[in-house]
Amino acid sequence: MMRLDRQIPAFAGMTGRLQGPVEVRNQARVHVWFEAHFGEAYTPLSCSAEALERFVSPMFAVGVRLEADDGLHIEAPFGLADLFALRLRPNPRRPSRGFDRAAASVLQRWPEIAIDVSA
């Protein structure tokens, strides 16, 4: 196990003050385990922003980085409309067999989310 993989649980433990679950992932290593876990190929990423384009739903495809001037850089390749509308729909750029499983999991945690499979 790589050192960073052992640190993920420690990072996750630092989020205790936040409401709701926070998932910490080393996106640079997802290609190592993704296919065995989900049954779909996942090629290595060229940058962290590319990972967002592969998320199962645009609602999840939002990254935020704190800049040196304390400003926020928001990376959202599909925009923010789905997030603000609480709408979960399949990623139009990367169809996934795992959407139904992800949608069921999301509804268990956040029943107010609307699932839109027509998009």
PDB file as gemmi writes it, atoms N, CA and C in Angstrom:
CRYST1    1.000    1.000    1.000  90.00  90.00  90.00 P 1                      
ATOM      1  N   MET A   1       0.854  -1.183   0.000  1.00  0.00           N  
ATOM      2  CA  MET A   1       0.000   0.000   0.000  1.00  0.00           C  
ATOM      3  C   MET A   1       0.894   1.238   0.000  1.00  0.00           C  
ATOM      4  N   MET A   2       0.575   2.166  -0.867  1.00  0.00           N  
ATOM      5  CA  MET A   2       1.367   3.391  -0.941  1.00  0.00           C  
ATOM      6  C   MET A   2       1.087   4.283   0.266  1.00  0.00           C  
ATOM      7  N   ARG A   3       2.049   5.105   0.586  1.00  0.00           N  
ATOM      8  CA  ARG A   3       1.943   5.989   1.748  1.00  0.00           C  
ATOM      9  C   ARG A   3       0.686   6.863   1.686  1.00  0.00           C  
ATOM     10  N   LEU A   4       0.390   7.443   0.516  1.00  0.00           N  
ATOM     11  CA  LEU A   4      -0.777   8.306   0.398  1.00  0.00           C  
ATOM     12  C   LEU A   4      -2.067   7.525   0.642  1.00  0.00           C  
ATOM     13  N   ASP A   5      -2.125   6.273   0.192  1.00  0.00           N  
ATOM     14  CA  ASP A   5      -3.312   5.455   0.428  1.00  0.00           C  
ATOM     15  C   ASP A   5      -3.546   5.247   1.920  1.00  0.00           C  
ATOM     16  N   ARG A   6      -2.496   5.149   2.706  1.00  0.00           N  
ATOM     17  CA  ARG A   6      -2.639   5.005   4.158  1.00  0.00           C  
ATOM     18  C   ARG A   6      -3.059   6.320   4.795  1.00  0.00           C  
ATOM     19  N   GLN A   7      -2.763   7.432   4.152  1.00  0.00           N  
ATOM     20  CA  GLN A   7      -3.102   8.736   4.708  1.00  0.00           C  
ATOM     21  C   GLN A   7      -4.553   9.134   4.455  1.00  0.00           C  
ATOM     22  N   ILE A   8      -5.214   8.518   3.485  1.00  0.00           N  
ATOM     23  CA  ILE A   8      -6.589   8.888   3.155  1.00  0.00           C  
ATOM     24  C   ILE A   8      -7.505   8.788   4.370  1.00  0.00           C  
ATOM     25  N   PRO A   9      -7.466   7.698   5.150  1.00  0.00           N  
ATOM     26  CA  PRO A   9      -8.324   7.663   6.344  1.00  0.00           C  
ATOM     27  C   PRO A   9      -8.000   8.783   7.335  1.00  0.00           C  
ATOM     28  N   ALA A  10      -6.742   9.162   7.445  1.00  0.00           N  
ATOM     29  CA  ALA A  10      -6.377  10.266   8.348  1.00  0.00           C  
ATOM     30  C   ALA A  10      -6.969  11.580   7.854  1.00  0.00           C  
ATOM     31  N   PHE A  11      -6.914  11.836   6.550  1.00  0.00           N  
ATOM     32  CA  PHE A  11      -7.515  13.053   5.992  1.00  0.00           C  
ATOM     33  C   PHE A  11      -9.019  13.050   6.245  1.00  0.00           C  
ATOM     34  N   ALA A  12      -9.643  11.911   6.010  1.00  0.00           N  
ATOM     35  CA  ALA A  12     -11.089  11.810   6.215  1.00  0.00           C  
ATOM     36  C   ALA A  12     -11.451  12.095   7.666  1.00  0.00           C  
ATOM     37  N   GLY A  13     -10.598  11.702   8.598  1.00  0.00           N  
ATOM     38  CA  GLY A  13     -10.854  11.957  10.006  1.00  0.00           C  
ATOM     39  C   GLY A  13     -10.781  13.426  10.382  1.00  0.00           C  
ATOM     40  N   MET A  14     -10.203  14.242   9.536  1.00  0.00           N  
ATOM     41  CA  MET A  14     -10.077  15.676   9.811  1.00  0.00           C  
ATOM     42  C   MET A  14     -11.341  16.450   9.465  1.00  0.00           C  
ATOM     43  N   THR A  15     -12.336  15.793   8.923  1.00  0.00           N  
ATOM     44  CA  THR A  15     -13.546  16.477   8.463  1.00  0.00           C  
ATOM     45  C   THR A  15     -14.683  16.372   9.477  1.00  0.00           C  
ATOM     46  N   GLY A  16     -14.386  16.006  10.697  1.00  0.00           N  
ATOM     47  CA  GLY A  16     -15.407  15.773  11.704  1.00  0.00           C  
ATOM     48  C   GLY A  16     -16.335  16.947  11.956  1.00  0.00           C  
ATOM     49  N   ARG A  17     -15.876  18.165  11.744  1.00  0.00           N  
ATOM     50  CA  ARG A  17     -16.722  19.340  11.983  1.00  0.00           C  
ATOM     51  C   ARG A  17     -17.729  19.571  10.869  1.00  0.00           C  
ATOM     52  N   LEU A  18     -17.534  18.966   9.729  1.00  0.00           N  
ATOM     53  CA  LEU A  18     -18.430  19.175   8.593  1.00  0.00           C  
ATOM     54  C   LEU A  18     -19.667  18.297   8.717  1.00  0.00           C  
ATOM     55  N   GLN A  19     -20.780  18.793   8.236  1.00  0.00           N  
ATOM     56  CA  GLN A  19     -22.002  18.004   8.230  1.00  0.00           C  
ATOM     57  C   GLN A  19     -22.019  17.131   6.995  1.00  0.00           C  
ATOM     58  N   GLY A  20     -22.408  15.894   7.153  1.00  0.00           N  
ATOM     59  CA  GLY A  20     -22.510  14.978   6.029  1.00  0.00           C  
ATOM     60  C   GLY A  20     -21.191  14.301   5.735  1.00  0.00           C  
ATOM     61  N   PRO A  21     -21.234  13.297   4.884  1.00  0.00           N  
ATOM     62  CA  PRO A  21     -20.022  12.550   4.560  1.00  0.00           C  
ATOM     63  C   PRO A  21     -19.084  13.329   3.638  1.00  0.00           C  
ATOM     64  N   VAL A  22     -17.803  13.130   3.840  1.00  0.00           N  
ATOM     65  CA  VAL A  22     -16.773  13.693   2.976  1.00  0.00           C  
ATOM     66  C   VAL A  22     -15.909  12.531   2.532  1.00  0.00           C  
ATOM     67  N   GLU A  23     -15.759  12.358   1.234  1.00  0.00           N  
ATOM     68  CA  GLU A  23     -14.939  11.277   0.706  1.00  0.00           C  
ATOM     69  C   GLU A  23     -13.619  11.849   0.203  1.00  0.00           C  
ATOM     70  N   VAL A  24     -12.521  11.238   0.609  1.00  0.00           N  
ATOM     71  CA  VAL A  24     -11.193  11.652   0.192  1.00  0.00           C  
ATOM     72  C   VAL A  24     -10.653  10.564  -0.733  1.00  0.00           C  
ATOM     73  N   ARG A  25     -10.213  10.954  -1.905  1.00  0.00           N  
ATOM     74  CA  ARG A  25      -9.666  10.001  -2.865  1.00  0.00           C  
ATOM     75  C   ARG A  25      -8.400  10.569  -3.482  1.00  0.00           C  
ATOM     76  N   ASN A  26      -7.469   9.682  -3.766  1.00  0.00           N  
ATOM     77  CA  ASN A  26      -6.272  10.026  -4.511  1.00  0.00           C  
ATOM     78  C   ASN A  26      -6.604   9.802  -5.983  1.00  0.00           C  
ATOM     79  N   GLN A  27      -7.055  10.843  -6.677  1.00  0.00           N  
ATOM     80  CA  GLN A  27      -7.507  10.705  -8.056  1.00  0.00           C  
ATOM     81  C   GLN A  27      -6.420  10.202  -8.997  1.00  0.00           C  
ATOM     82  N   ALA A  28      -5.169  10.461  -8.670  1.00  0.00           N  
ATOM     83  CA  ALA A  28      -4.075  10.019  -9.542  1.00  0.00           C  
ATOM     84  C   ALA A  28      -3.933   8.501  -9.556  1.00  0.00           C  
ATOM     85  N   ARG A  29      -4.525   7.819  -8.576  1.00  0.00           N  
ATOM     86  CA  ARG A  29      -4.406   6.355  -8.500  1.00  0.00           C  
ATOM     87  C   ARG A  29      -5.698   5.607  -8.799  1.00  0.00           C  
ATOM     88  N   VAL A  30      -6.756   6.306  -9.163  1.00  0.00           N  
ATOM     89  CA  VAL A  30      -8.037   5.644  -9.408  1.00  0.00           C  
ATOM     90  C   VAL A  30      -7.920   4.585 -10.498  1.00  0.00           C  
ATOM     91  N   HIS A  31      -7.131   4.852 -11.532  1.00  0.00           N  
ATOM     92  CA  HIS A  31      -7.001   3.887 -12.621  1.00  0.00           C  
ATOM     93  C   HIS A  31      -6.443   2.539 -12.148  1.00  0.00           C  
ATOM     94  N   VAL A  32      -5.767   2.524 -11.018  1.00  0.00           N  
ATOM     95  CA  VAL A  32      -5.168   1.287 -10.495  1.00  0.00           C  
ATOM     96  C   VAL A  32      -6.245   0.317 -10.011  1.00  0.00           C  
ATOM     97  N   TRP A  33      -7.308   0.820  -9.378  1.00  0.00           N  
ATOM     98  CA  TRP A  33      -8.305  -0.053  -8.760  1.00  0.00           C  
ATOM     99  C   TRP A  33      -9.700   0.031  -9.368  1.00  0.00           C  
ATOM    100  N   PHE A  34      -9.990   1.030 -10.189  1.00  0.00           N  
ATOM    101  CA  PHE A  34     -11.348   1.289 -10.651  1.00  0.00           C  
ATOM    102  C   PHE A  34     -11.962   0.111 -11.407  1.00  0.00           C  
ATOM    103  N   GLU A  35     -11.253  -0.432 -12.366  1.00  0.00           N  
ATOM    104  CA  GLU A  35     -11.828  -1.501 -13.189  1.00  0.00           C  
ATOM    105  C   GLU A  35     -12.154  -2.736 -12.351  1.00  0.00           C  
ATOM    106  N   ALA A  36     -11.279  -3.101 -11.419  1.00  0.00           N  
ATOM    107  CA  ALA A  36     -11.543  -4.260 -10.566  1.00  0.00           C  
ATOM    108  C   ALA A  36     -12.755  -4.015  -9.671  1.00  0.00           C  
ATOM    109  N   HIS A  37     -12.949  -2.792  -9.250  1.00  0.00           N  
ATOM    110  CA  HIS A  37     -14.046  -2.468  -8.330  1.00  0.00           C  
ATOM    111  C   HIS A  37     -15.376  -2.254  -9.052  1.00  0.00           C  
ATOM    112  N   PHE A  38     -15.344  -1.573 -10.201  1.00  0.00           N  
ATOM    113  CA  PHE A  38     -16.576  -1.201 -10.897  1.00  0.00           C  
ATOM    114  C   PHE A  38     -16.793  -1.917 -12.228  1.00  0.00           C  
ATOM    115  N   GLY A  39     -15.797  -2.641 -12.734  1.00  0.00           N  
ATOM    116  CA  GLY A  39     -15.961  -3.375 -13.975  1.00  0.00           C  
ATOM    117  C   GLY A  39     -15.899  -2.520 -15.228  1.00  0.00           C  
ATOM    118  N   GLU A  40     -15.361  -1.319 -15.121  1.00  0.00           N  
ATOM    119  CA  GLU A  40     -15.222  -0.420 -16.267  1.00  0.00           C  
ATOM    120  C   GLU A  40     -13.787   0.085 -16.336  1.00  0.00           C  
ATOM    121  N   ALA A  41     -13.266   0.200 -17.551  1.00  0.00           N  
ATOM    122  CA  ALA A  41     -11.901   0.704 -17.726  1.00  0.00           C  
ATOM    123  C   ALA A  41     -11.813   2.166 -17.286  1.00  0.00           C  
ATOM    124  N   TYR A  42     -10.639   2.544 -16.811  1.00  0.00           N  
ATOM    125  CA  TYR A  42     -10.399   3.928 -16.365  1.00  0.00           C  
ATOM    126  C   TYR A  42      -8.935   4.229 -16.645  1.00  0.00           C  
ATOM    127  N   THR A  43      -8.683   4.983 -17.707  1.00  0.00           N  
ATOM    128  CA  THR A  43      -7.304   5.288 -18.082  1.00  0.00           C  
ATOM    129  C   THR A  43      -6.709   6.315 -17.122  1.00  0.00           C  
ATOM    130  N   PRO A  44      -5.380   6.334 -16.987  1.00  0.00           N  
ATOM    131  CA  PRO A  44      -4.747   7.320 -16.098  1.00  0.00           C  
ATOM    132  C   PRO A  44      -5.126   8.753 -16.481  1.00  0.00           C  
ATOM    133  N   LEU A  45      -5.172   9.603 -15.490  1.00  0.00           N  
ATOM    134  CA  LEU A  45      -5.535  11.008 -15.688  1.00  0.00           C  
ATOM    135  C   LEU A  45      -4.321  11.851 -16.047  1.00  0.00           C  
ATOM    136  N   SER A  46      -4.541  12.916 -16.814  1.00  0.00           N  
ATOM    137  CA  SER A  46      -3.460  13.845 -17.114  1.00  0.00           C  
ATOM    138  C   SER A  46      -3.436  15.004 -16.120  1.00  0.00           C  
ATOM    139  N   CYS A  47      -4.564  15.252 -15.439  1.00  0.00           N  
ATOM    140  CA  CYS A  47      -4.651  16.321 -14.439  1.00  0.00           C  
ATOM    141  C   CYS A  47      -5.888  16.088 -13.576  1.00  0.00           C  
ATOM    142  N   SER A  48      -5.962  16.748 -12.445  1.00  0.00           N  
ATOM    143  CA  SER A  48      -7.099  16.540 -11.543  1.00  0.00           C  
ATOM    144  C   SER A  48      -8.410  17.041 -12.148  1.00  0.00           C  
ATOM    145  N   ALA A  49      -8.374  18.094 -12.953  1.00  0.00           N  
ATOM    146  CA  ALA A  49      -9.597  18.592 -13.580  1.00  0.00           C  
ATOM    147  C   ALA A  49     -10.206  17.541 -14.509  1.00  0.00           C  
ATOM    148  N   GLU A  50      -9.373  16.726 -15.129  1.00  0.00           N  
ATOM    149  CA  GLU A  50      -9.868  15.666 -16.007  1.00  0.00           C  
ATOM    150  C   GLU A  50     -10.700  14.652 -15.224  1.00  0.00           C  
ATOM    151  N   ALA A  51     -10.368  14.412 -13.976  1.00  0.00           N  
ATOM    152  CA  ALA A  51     -11.125  13.476 -13.148  1.00  0.00           C  
ATOM    153  C   ALA A  51     -12.582  13.913 -13.030  1.00  0.00           C  
ATOM    154  N   LEU A  52     -12.820  15.207 -12.901  1.00  0.00           N  
ATOM    155  CA  LEU A  52     -14.185  15.709 -12.755  1.00  0.00           C  
ATOM    156  C   LEU A  52     -15.046  15.350 -13.959  1.00  0.00           C  
ATOM    157  N   GLU A  53     -14.456  15.351 -15.139  1.00  0.00           N  
ATOM    158  CA  GLU A  53     -15.200  15.024 -16.359  1.00  0.00           C  
ATOM    159  C   GLU A  53     -15.622  13.561 -16.398  1.00  0.00           C  
ATOM    160  N   ARG A  54     -15.034  12.727 -15.559  1.00  0.00           N  
ATOM    161  CA  ARG A  54     -15.347  11.297 -15.552  1.00  0.00           C  
ATOM    162  C   ARG A  54     -16.283  10.890 -14.414  1.00  0.00           C  
ATOM    163  N   PHE A  55     -16.633  11.801 -13.543  1.00  0.00           N  
ATOM    164  CA  PHE A  55     -17.515  11.464 -12.432  1.00  0.00           C  
ATOM    165  C   PHE A  55     -18.843  10.948 -12.972  1.00  0.00           C  
ATOM    166  N   VAL A  56     -19.506  10.112 -12.223  1.00  0.00           N  
ATOM    167  CA  VAL A  56     -20.728   9.448 -12.666  1.00  0.00           C  
ATOM    168  C   VAL A  56     -21.860  10.436 -12.960  1.00  0.00           C  
ATOM    169  N   SER A  57     -21.822  11.617 -12.342  1.00  0.00           N  
ATOM    170  CA  SER A  57     -22.865  12.612 -12.560  1.00  0.00           C  
ATOM    171  C   SER A  57     -22.276  14.022 -12.544  1.00  0.00           C  
ATOM    172  N   PRO A  58     -22.802  14.908 -13.385  1.00  0.00           N  
ATOM    173  CA  PRO A  58     -22.351  16.305 -13.333  1.00  0.00           C  
ATOM    174  C   PRO A  58     -22.540  16.950 -11.961  1.00  0.00           C  
ATOM    175  N   MET A  59     -23.511  16.491 -11.192  1.00  0.00           N  
ATOM    176  CA  MET A  59     -23.733  17.067  -9.871  1.00  0.00           C  
ATOM    177  C   MET A  59     -22.514  16.891  -8.967  1.00  0.00           C  
ATOM    178  N   PHE A  60     -21.774  15.821  -9.161  1.00  0.00           N  
ATOM    179  CA  PHE A  60     -20.586  15.552  -8.351  1.00  0.00           C  
ATOM    180  C   PHE A  60     -19.330  16.198  -8.919  1.00  0.00           C  
ATOM    181  N   ALA A  61     -19.378  16.645 -10.155  1.00  0.00           N  
ATOM    182  CA  ALA A  61     -18.189  17.100 -10.881  1.00  0.00           C  
ATOM    183  C   ALA A  61     -17.860  18.556 -10.577  1.00  0.00           C  
ATOM    184  N   VAL A  62     -17.576  18.819  -9.317  1.00  0.00           N  
ATOM    185  CA  VAL A  62     -17.236  20.171  -8.886  1.00  0.00           C  
ATOM    186  C   VAL A  62     -16.002  20.085  -7.995  1.00  0.00           C  
ATOM    187  N   GLY A  63     -14.999  20.856  -8.330  1.00  0.00           N  
ATOM    188  CA  GLY A  63     -13.793  20.927  -7.517  1.00  0.00           C  
ATOM    189  C   GLY A  63     -13.553  22.363  -7.093  1.00  0.00           C  
ATOM    190  N   VAL A  64     -13.061  22.541  -5.887  1.00  0.00           N  
ATOM    191  CA  VAL A  64     -12.787  23.885  -5.369  1.00  0.00           C  
ATOM    192  C   VAL A  64     -11.369  23.903  -4.815  1.00  0.00           C  
ATOM    193  N   ARG A  65     -10.616  24.920  -5.185  1.00  0.00           N  
ATOM    194  CA  ARG A  65      -9.246  25.063  -4.704  1.00  0.00           C  
ATOM    195  C   ARG A  65      -9.087  26.439  -4.070  1.00  0.00           C  
ATOM    196  N   LEU A  66      -8.490  26.479  -2.898  1.00  0.00           N  
ATOM    197  CA  LEU A  66      -8.183  27.747  -2.236  1.00  0.00           C  
ATOM    198  C   LEU A  66      -6.896  28.287  -2.834  1.00  0.00           C  
ATOM    199  N   GLU A  67      -6.962  29.509  -3.351  1.00  0.00           N  
ATOM    200  CA  GLU A  67      -5.807  30.139  -3.975  1.00  0.00           C  
ATOM    201  C   GLU A  67      -4.957  30.871  -2.930  1.00  0.00           C  
ATOM    202  N   ALA A  68      -3.768  31.253  -3.308  1.00  0.00           N  
ATOM    203  CA  ALA A  68      -2.842  31.933  -2.398  1.00  0.00           C  
ATOM    204  C   ALA A  68      -3.406  33.254  -1.872  1.00  0.00           C  
ATOM    205  N   ASP A  69      -4.271  33.898  -2.663  1.00  0.00           N  
ATOM    206  CA  ASP A  69      -4.869  35.171  -2.230  1.00  0.00           C  
ATOM    207  C   ASP A  69      -6.168  34.968  -1.452  1.00  0.00           C  
ATOM    208  N   ASP A  70      -6.421  33.735  -1.024  1.00  0.00           N  
ATOM    209  CA  ASP A  70      -7.633  33.337  -0.299  1.00  0.00           C  
ATOM    210  C   ASP A  70      -8.887  33.333  -1.173  1.00  0.00           C  
ATOM    211  N   GLY A  71      -8.719  33.505  -2.460  1.00  0.00           N  
ATOM    212  CA  GLY A  71      -9.849  33.371  -3.382  1.00  0.00           C  
ATOM    213  C   GLY A  71     -10.104  31.893  -3.660  1.00  0.00           C  
ATOM    214  N   LEU A  72     -11.250  31.603  -4.205  1.00  0.00           N  
ATOM    215  CA  LEU A  72     -11.594  30.234  -4.561  1.00  0.00           C  
ATOM    216  C   LEU A  72     -11.578  30.063  -6.073  1.00  0.00           C  
ATOM    217  N   HIS A  73     -10.973  28.984  -6.526  1.00  0.00           N  
ATOM    218  CA  HIS A  73     -11.044  28.602  -7.935  1.00  0.00           C  
ATOM    219  C   HIS A  73     -12.025  27.443  -8.005  1.00  0.00           C  
ATOM    220  N   ILE A  74     -13.086  27.589  -8.790  1.00  0.00           N  
ATOM    221  CA  ILE A  74     -14.083  26.533  -8.941  1.00  0.00           C  
ATOM    222  C   ILE A  74     -13.922  25.910 -10.307  1.00  0.00           C  
ATOM    223  N   GLU A  75     -13.757  24.605 -10.331  1.00  0.00           N  
ATOM    224  CA  GLU A  75     -13.649  23.833 -11.567  1.00  0.00           C  
ATOM    225  C   GLU A  75     -14.929  23.003 -11.663  1.00  0.00           C  
ATOM    226  N   ALA A  76     -15.742  23.269 -12.668  1.00  0.00           N  
ATOM    227  CA  ALA A  76     -17.012  22.566 -12.836  1.00  0.00           C  
ATOM    228  C   ALA A  76     -17.268  22.387 -14.329  1.00  0.00           C  
ATOM    229  N   PRO A  77     -16.751  21.309 -14.923  1.00  0.00           N  
ATOM    230  CA  PRO A  77     -16.839  21.151 -16.378  1.00  0.00           C  
ATOM    231  C   PRO A  77     -18.261  21.078 -16.919  1.00  0.00           C  
ATOM    232  N   PHE A  78     -19.237  20.762 -16.084  1.00  0.00           N  
ATOM    233  CA  PHE A  78     -20.637  20.702 -16.519  1.00  0.00           C  
ATOM    234  C   PHE A  78     -21.448  21.880 -15.974  1.00  0.00           C  
ATOM    235  N   GLY A  79     -20.790  22.793 -15.281  1.00  0.00           N  
ATOM    236  CA  GLY A  79     -21.489  23.902 -14.652  1.00  0.00           C  
ATOM    237  C   GLY A  79     -21.994  23.512 -13.262  1.00  0.00           C  
ATOM    238  N   LEU A  80     -22.750  24.402 -12.652  1.00  0.00           N  
ATOM    239  CA  LEU A  80     -23.230  24.206 -11.285  1.00  0.00           C  
ATOM    240  C   LEU A  80     -24.739  24.013 -11.199  1.00  0.00           C  
ATOM    241  N   ALA A  81     -25.445  24.069 -12.318  1.00  0.00           N  
ATOM    242  CA  ALA A  81     -26.911  24.007 -12.296  1.00  0.00           C  
ATOM    243  C   ALA A  81     -27.434  22.727 -11.636  1.00  0.00           C  
ATOM    244  N   ASP A  82     -26.860  21.578 -11.952  1.00  0.00           N  
ATOM    245  CA  ASP A  82     -27.335  20.324 -11.353  1.00  0.00           C  
ATOM    246  C   ASP A  82     -27.130  20.320  -9.847  1.00  0.00           C  
ATOM    247  N   LEU A  83     -26.003  20.819  -9.399  1.00  0.00           N  
ATOM    248  CA  LEU A  83     -25.729  20.869  -7.966  1.00  0.00           C  
ATOM    249  C   LEU A  83     -26.755  21.736  -7.241  1.00  0.00           C  
ATOM    250  N   PHE A  84     -26.993  22.929  -7.755  1.00  0.00           N  
ATOM    251  CA  PHE A  84     -27.931  23.839  -7.103  1.00  0.00           C  
ATOM    252  C   PHE A  84     -29.376  23.371  -7.226  1.00  0.00           C  
ATOM    253  N   ALA A  85     -29.692  22.627  -8.276  1.00  0.00           N  
ATOM    254  CA  ALA A  85     -31.052  22.100  -8.459  1.00  0.00           C  
ATOM    255  C   ALA A  85     -31.249  20.772  -7.716  1.00  0.00           C  
ATOM    256  N   LEU A  86     -30.183  20.260  -7.089  1.00  0.00           N  
ATOM    257  CA  LEU A  86     -30.237  18.950  -6.408  1.00  0.00           C  
ATOM    258  C   LEU A  86     -30.708  17.868  -7.375  1.00  0.00           C  
ATOM    259  N   ARG A  87     -30.133  17.898  -8.585  1.00  0.00           N  
ATOM    260  CA  ARG A  87     -30.521  16.980  -9.659  1.00  0.00           C  
ATOM    261  C   ARG A  87     -29.337  16.059  -9.997  1.00  0.00           C  
ATOM    262  N   LEU A  88     -29.588  14.772  -9.908  1.00  0.00           N  
ATOM    263  CA  LEU A  88     -28.581  13.768 -10.242  1.00  0.00           C  
ATOM    264  C   LEU A  88     -28.947  13.160 -11.590  1.00  0.00           C  
ATOM    265  N   ARG A  89     -28.045  13.304 -12.545  1.00  0.00           N  
ATOM    266  CA  ARG A  89     -28.257  12.730 -13.872  1.00  0.00           C  
ATOM    267  C   ARG A  89     -26.961  12.088 -14.330  1.00  0.00           C  
ATOM    268  N   PRO A  90     -27.050  11.167 -15.273  1.00  0.00           N  
ATOM    269  CA  PRO A  90     -25.822  10.518 -15.759  1.00  0.00           C  
ATOM    270  C   PRO A  90     -24.892  11.517 -16.449  1.00  0.00           C  
ATOM    271  N   ASN A  91     -23.616  11.235 -16.360  1.00  0.00           N  
ATOM    272  CA  ASN A  91     -22.609  12.042 -17.042  1.00  0.00           C  
ATOM    273  C   ASN A  91     -22.800  11.864 -18.554  1.00  0.00           C  
ATOM    274  N   PRO A  92     -23.127  12.943 -19.287  1.00  0.00           N  
ATOM    275  CA  PRO A  92     -23.362  12.800 -20.724  1.00  0.00           C  
ATOM    276  C   PRO A  92     -22.096  12.484 -21.523  1.00  0.00           C  
ATOM    277  N   ARG A  93     -20.930  12.737 -20.960  1.00  0.00           N  
ATOM    278  CA  ARG A  93     -19.663  12.482 -21.664  1.00  0.00           C  
ATOM    279  C   ARG A  93     -19.082  11.106 -21.355  1.00  0.00           C  
ATOM    280  N   ARG A  94     -19.581  10.466 -20.312  1.00  0.00           N  
ATOM    281  CA  ARG A  94     -19.027   9.167 -19.913  1.00  0.00           C  
ATOM    282  C   ARG A  94     -20.135   8.283 -19.367  1.00  0.00           C  
ATOM    283  N   PRO A  95     -20.916   7.664 -20.254  1.00  0.00           N  
ATOM    284  CA  PRO A  95     -21.958   6.753 -19.767  1.00  0.00           C  
ATOM    285  C   PRO A  95     -21.336   5.670 -18.889  1.00  0.00           C  
ATOM    286  N   SER A  96     -22.046   5.324 -17.829  1.00  0.00           N  
ATOM    287  CA  SER A  96     -21.518   4.364 -16.862  1.00  0.00           C  
ATOM    288  C   SER A  96     -22.601   3.379 -16.461  1.00  0.00           C  
ATOM    289  N   ARG A  97     -22.205   2.113 -16.377  1.00  0.00           N  
ATOM    290  CA  ARG A  97     -23.135   1.097 -15.877  1.00  0.00           C  
ATOM    291  C   ARG A  97     -23.399   1.308 -14.388  1.00  0.00           C  
ATOM    292  N   GLY A  98     -22.574   2.096 -13.724  1.00  0.00           N  
ATOM    293  CA  GLY A  98     -22.688   2.294 -12.291  1.00  0.00           C  
ATOM    294  C   GLY A  98     -23.632   3.401 -11.855  1.00  0.00           C  
ATOM    295  N   PHE A  99     -24.320   4.055 -12.816  1.00  0.00           N  
ATOM    296  CA  PHE A  99     -25.170   5.176 -12.419  1.00  0.00           C  
ATOM    297  C   PHE A  99     -26.302   4.741 -11.499  1.00  0.00           C  
ATOM    298  N   ASP A 100     -26.971   3.640 -11.821  1.00  0.00           N  
ATOM    299  CA  ASP A 100     -28.095   3.201 -10.988  1.00  0.00           C  
ATOM    300  C   ASP A 100     -27.654   2.912  -9.557  1.00  0.00           C  
ATOM    301  N   ARG A 101     -26.515   2.277  -9.417  1.00  0.00           N  
ATOM    302  CA  ARG A 101     -25.982   1.989  -8.074  1.00  0.00           C  
ATOM    303  C   ARG A 101     -25.641   3.294  -7.348  1.00  0.00           C  
ATOM    304  N   ALA A 102     -25.029   4.235  -8.049  1.00  0.00           N  
ATOM    305  CA  ALA A 102     -24.696   5.524  -7.442  1.00  0.00           C  
ATOM    306  C   ALA A 102     -25.963   6.277  -7.051  1.00  0.00           C  
ATOM    307  N   ALA A 103     -26.968   6.247  -7.911  1.00  0.00           N  
ATOM    308  CA  ALA A 103     -28.215   6.947  -7.619  1.00  0.00           C  
ATOM    309  C   ALA A 103     -28.893   6.366  -6.379  1.00  0.00           C  
ATOM    310  N   ALA A 104     -28.910   5.049  -6.253  1.00  0.00           N  
ATOM    311  CA  ALA A 104     -29.513   4.424  -5.073  1.00  0.00           C  
ATOM    312  C   ALA A 104     -28.777   4.832  -3.805  1.00  0.00           C  
ATOM    313  N   SER A 105     -27.465   4.869  -3.879  1.00  0.00           N  
ATOM    314  CA  SER A 105     -26.662   5.270  -2.723  1.00  0.00           C  
ATOM    315  C   SER A 105     -26.914   6.733  -2.349  1.00  0.00           C  
ATOM    316  N   VAL A 106     -27.003   7.590  -3.356  1.00  0.00           N  
ATOM    317  CA  VAL A 106     -27.253   9.011  -3.127  1.00  0.00           C  
ATOM    318  C   VAL A 106     -28.611   9.204  -2.442  1.00  0.00           C  
ATOM    319  N   LEU A 107     -29.626   8.501  -2.927  1.00  0.00           N  
ATOM    320  CA  LEU A 107     -30.963   8.653  -2.343  1.00  0.00           C  
ATOM    321  C   LEU A 107     -31.030   8.190  -0.894  1.00  0.00           C  
ATOM    322  N   GLN A 108     -30.225   7.208  -0.547  1.00  0.00           N  
ATOM    323  CA  GLN A 108     -30.187   6.767   0.855  1.00  0.00           C  
ATOM    324  C   GLN A 108     -29.641   7.868   1.750  1.00  0.00           C  
ATOM    325  N   ARG A 109     -28.650   8.580   1.272  1.00  0.00           N  
ATOM    326  CA  ARG A 109     -28.019   9.631   2.074  1.00  0.00           C  
ATOM    327  C   ARG A 109     -28.742  10.961   1.987  1.00  0.00           C  
ATOM    328  N   TRP A 110     -29.243  11.285   0.801  1.00  0.00           N  
ATOM    329  CA  TRP A 110     -29.877  12.582   0.565  1.00  0.00           C  
ATOM    330  C   TRP A 110     -31.196  12.365  -0.179  1.00  0.00           C  
ATOM    331  N   PRO A 111     -32.273  12.039   0.523  1.00  0.00           N  
ATOM    332  CA  PRO A 111     -33.543  11.737  -0.144  1.00  0.00           C  
ATOM    333  C   PRO A 111     -34.148  12.915  -0.903  1.00  0.00           C  
ATOM    334  N   GLU A 112     -33.667  14.120  -0.672  1.00  0.00           N  
ATOM    335  CA  GLU A 112     -34.200  15.286  -1.376  1.00  0.00           C  
ATOM    336  C   GLU A 112     -33.664  15.431  -2.801  1.00  0.00           C  
ATOM    337  N   ILE A 113     -32.687  14.607  -3.174  1.00  0.00           N  
ATOM    338  CA  ILE A 113     -32.105  14.661  -4.521  1.00  0.00           C  
ATOM    339  C   ILE A 113     -33.105  14.106  -5.547  1.00  0.00           C  
ATOM    340  N   ALA A 114     -33.248  14.785  -6.673  1.00  0.00           N  
ATOM    341  CA  ALA A 114     -34.081  14.304  -7.774  1.00  0.00           C  
ATOM    342  C   ALA A 114     -33.203  13.543  -8.762  1.00  0.00           C  
ATOM    343  N   ILE A 115     -33.636  12.373  -9.163  1.00  0.00           N  
ATOM    344  CA  ILE A 115     -32.899  11.566 -10.145  1.00  0.00           C  
ATOM    345  C   ILE A 115     -33.512  11.831 -11.528  1.00  0.00           C  
ATOM    346  N   ASP A 116     -32.672  12.163 -12.485  1.00  0.00           N  
ATOM    347  CA  ASP A 116     -33.119  12.465 -13.844  1.00  0.00           C  
ATOM    348  C   ASP A 116     -32.346  11.582 -14.812  1.00  0.00           C  
ATOM    349  N   VAL A 117     -32.952  10.497 -15.248  1.00  0.00           N  
ATOM    350  CA  VAL A 117     -32.267   9.587 -16.182  1.00  0.00           C  
ATOM    351  C   VAL A 117     -32.565   9.942 -17.637  1.00  0.00           C  
ATOM    352  N   SER A 118     -33.423  10.938 -17.865  1.00  0.00           N  
ATOM    353  CA  SER A 118     -33.766  11.316 -19.240  1.00  0.00           C  
ATOM    354  C   SER A 118     -32.725  12.198 -19.892  1.00  0.00           C  
ATOM    355  N   ALA A 119     -31.844  12.773 -19.080  1.00  0.00           N  
ATOM    356  CA  ALA A 119     -30.854  13.722 -19.619  1.00  0.00           C  
ATOM    357  C   ALA A 119     -29.802  13.043 -20.437  1.00  0.00           C  
TER     358      ALA A 119                                                      
END                                                                             
